Amino acid sequence: MPGTPKNIHPVVAGVVSRSEKESRLRQHAKVLWLYGLSGSGKSTLATGLERRLAADGFTTHLLDGDNVRSGLNGDLGFSDEDRAENIRRVAEVARLFVQAGIVVICSFITPTRALRDLARRIVGADDFFEIHVDASLEACARRDPKGLYAKADRGEIRQFTGRDAPFEPPVRADLVVNTEGEPPDESLDRLLAFARPRLRRPPGA
């Protein structure tokens, strides 16, 4: 296993395979990685997607930025190094869920292409779908559901993405959902239309 530290020996032989787990769950385990500015609608779309997929019989798990930072990544700040470690840990967790046959929905700002590439490398390109939740900085600041833009304007938050920290637009997103230009239900329907055929496992497969 590349990158495995010396004297670490992952258990492989005899374990229930990912394929067996996917077969029992009748689904393809993939990571749907939603990213975009704060206030773009990532969390709303992610929770809506999970509920609709669950109603369709899929087994899913949602990893959301604030939830992860309140537990697993509670020791991290917002420096470039900590942002990278945040994404690295989340991607490793997502990869474990995929190995368990589960569909993973991730909702993280993931502001740079390098961070998105890091997540893709860890999860594996064949299992990773990059979904840009697109809304302008102005629209996100108007919504400001958590009051973060107001705090950034008052200087209470440093290195705030879109203000004094960059957000790099995608080069190779698998899907772009424009939450500024369409109603929320339409955005969710488009996301579902993208996800369902990529996740459903044909009977007997």
C-alpha positions, 0 to 999 in steps of 0.5 A: 500500500503506497504511503503506508508507514513502516511497521503498519500492516493494514488488514486486507485478507479475509475482509468482506469486500467492497463489491459484496457490500455494494451488492447487498446495498444494491448501489455503487458507493461514490463520493459526491463532493459539493463545494462553493462559497459560504452561503452558496447553498451547499448544506441545503442541497446536501441535506436535501440530496441525502433525504431524497436518496434515502427515500429512493432506498440508498444508504448514505452518509453526509459529511458537512464542514461545520459538523466535522469541525465540531468534532473530528477536526475541532483542533484545526483553524483556518490557516492554509495548512489547517484547511489542507489537513481538514480536507485530507482527514475528511477525504480519508473518512469518505474513502473508508465509507466508500469501502463500506459500500456507502454513498458519501455526500460531502459539503465543504467550501474547498476553495482551491483547486489543489484542495479539490485535487487532494480530495480526489486523489485520496478518494480515487478519481473513479469514485469522486464527483466534483460538484460546484455549488455556484453563486456569486459573492454578492448573492452569498453575502446578501443571504449570509445565513450564518452572519459570517459575511457581516463578521468578516466585514467587521474584521472579526473573521480573518482569512474569510473565503471570498473576502481576503482568502481566494476561491478558485473557480473549477476547471473540471467540475462534473456538475455545476449547480447555479443556486443564484440563477434557479430555484432551490427545488430545481437545483436539487432536481438537477443534482438528483438527476446527475446522482441517481444513474451513477449510484444505482446498481442494476439487479444482479450486478 
